[in-house]
Amino acid sequence: MHRSTPTTPARVTAQGGRRAGVAARTRLDFWFDAAILAGYTVAYSYGFTGVVIHEWLGIGLGVALLLHLTLHWDWVVRTTRRLISPRGPDRLIWLVNLLLMFAMVLCVASGIAISRVALPELGIYPLQTPFWFRLHVLTAEVTVGLVPVHVALRWRWIAGVGRRLLARRPR
Amino acid sequence: MKFLRHLAAAAAVVGVVVLIGLAWDRLRPSLPGEGPGGRAFVMRGQVVKGLPPGRAVPVGVKLPAGAKPVPGLHINDAGGIPGLQLGDLLKAADLVVLRNTALIEVAVIAAVMIVDAGLRKRRRARRVASVALGDAPGRKRGRLGSSSNGVRR
């Protein structure tokens, strides 16, 4: 939920619409991140989705995470450079994001390695070993703890943008 | 063009992490807290993963007909795995699993928000106190002003 491109404050348009005042990039970030969070929550609930949806959703999440990282690459570079200067909150967010990136990537990769439906459907038969099963379970448990922390560390941004996006246009 | 550059960089980082995972599997295929033989654990009472040599199947675990517990191999019974037919999935009765995941996330988010709000309040109070004492004349306001993303904190 970190922002890579600074966005301007809400610009009230000639029509007076507040929703139109939110920059397109901010809107994209908000809804895309919300979709990733919803997708992750569903994918984690394996007992609800079953194996087929779990695997395809997991692969989709892998692609979405790569896109998420790409969209926020500016932030990654900027914050990594600034790590030398003592700024507590940014350091904490950077560390949480790094751990989450490791856990998520390993979770998706191990999920692909133990795929029983999605990859065989494509004619690919991955080599399943106990290590990848255990790694998948471990990283899934780590991510379910880190994802909400990742979201919560930006709750002010989420609340601010959400309020502006969901506010009704004045008639 | 910039997007493609960033995509390549992000893909490279992801690739490095995957390579670390592969190297981990190759060099030392065990996770923190367990030996190389793995450990036995039961998920939802039915799924068995990574039985160590000599370990019997835990009580209450059913195995599929004809299946034998092979050390180190993943075994599961049909009862622990939702059916592959689409009609078997997304049952309303299983919504409790989704609800539990959502509850975990909401609880953690709420906890972090409370801690964050408390820390900010303390920092603000300290700053106000130091200004009142004339401790830090001309000191920068830090992040209390408008933030880089246009939302006031």
Interface residues (C-beta under 8 A of the other chain):
Chain A: R3 P6 T7 T8 P9 A10 A23 T26 L37 T41 V42 Y44 S45 Y46 G47 F48 T49 G50 V51 V52 I53 L66 L67 L69 T70 L71 W73 D74 P89 M101 F102 V105 L106 A109 S110 I114 V117 Q128 T129 P130 F131 W132 F133 R134 L135 V137 L138 V144 G145 V147 P148 V149 V151 A152 L153 W155 R156 W157 G160 V161
Chain B: F3 H6 L7 A9 A10 A11 V13 V14 V17 V18 G21 W24 D25 P29 S30 L31 E34 G38 M43 R44 K49 G50 G72 L73 H74 I81 P82 G83 L84 L86 D88 L89 L90 K91 D94 L95 V97 L98 N100 T101 A102 I104 E105 V106 A107 V108 I109 A110 A111 V112 M113 D116 R143 S146 S147 S148 N149 G150 V151 R152 R153
